[in-house]
């Protein structure tokens, strides 16, 4: 049997177009979700990296000067620590000059 498949009906063209549009919109939603997850992961890692940098600078100060710095500003001025204060809230609690300070970093949404 011979079937002429060269001419598609308007209904089948519309169905194919709708299916393709649905597929593209699904892919766009999936891509948007993936980018959001990656962005959140990078932001979380940025806060952890900043906390590690602060602690490394404090330990370097202890190795050079024999005591931990009493303030975060001291590390910024003397040890080249750079903090984006518009993006992160940093709490630095130095209890004693011979104990590692407690550092917490929160990202501003």
N, C-alpha and C positions, 0 to 999 in steps of 0.2 A: 504494500500500500504506500502511496505517496501522499505526504502531507506538506502543505506549503507553510513553512514557519517564518517566512521572510516578513510577513505583515502581521504585526501584533495589534491586538485590539486596544482601544483606549483604556478599557478597564484594566487589562494586564499591565499596561504602561504605568497607570496610576498606582497600582499595587506595588510594582517594583520601585517606583519613586518613593512611595511612603515607607517601604521596608528599608530602603537605603537611607532615607532621612532619619528614621528611627534608629538605625544602626549608628549613624554619625553622631546623633545626639547622645546616645548611650556611651559612645567612646569619649565624647567631650566631657560628660559627667564623670566618667571614670578617671580621666586625665586631671580634671579639676580636684577630685578627691585625693589623688596621689600627690599632686603638688602641695596641697594643704598639709598632708601628713609629713612630707619631706620638710616643708617649711617649719612645722612644729618641732620636728626632730632636731633640725639645725639650731633653732632657738634654744631648745633645752641644752644642747651640747655647748652653745655659746656661754650660757650661764655657768656650766660646770668648768669650762676652760678658763673663764675669768676667775672663778674661785681658786682653781689650781695655780694660776699666775700670781694671785695675791699671796697665797701660802708660800709659793716658791720665793717670792720677793722678801717675805718676812723671814724665811729661813736663811736666805742670803744675808740679810741684815744681821741676823743672830750670829752667823759665821764670821762676819767682818767686824761687828761692833761688840759682840758678847752679850747682847740683849735684844729681845724682840721689840719692834717699834711700838710706841704707845698709840699711834694713830695711823689711819690710812693715808692721810695727807703727807705724812713723813715719807712713806713709800713712794708716793707720786712725785714728790719734790726731789728726793735723793736717789731713788733706785730706778727711775724711768718707767714706773708703772703707769699705764694709761687706762682709764676707765671711762666708758661712755655713760655719764651720769643721767643722760636723757633716756637711756634705754634700760639701765639696771639700777636697782636699789641694793646697796651693799651695807651690811652691818659688820663692823669689825670690833670685836671685844677682846681687848688685851687685859687679862686678869692680873698677870704678874710678868715681870720682864724676863723670867726664865721659863715661862710656860708658853706653848704654842697658842697663838690667839685663835679665837673662834670666829669663823668667817661664814656668812651666809649671803647668797646672791639671789635676788629675785628679779625676774624680768618684768618690766612695765609693759602691760598689754597695749 
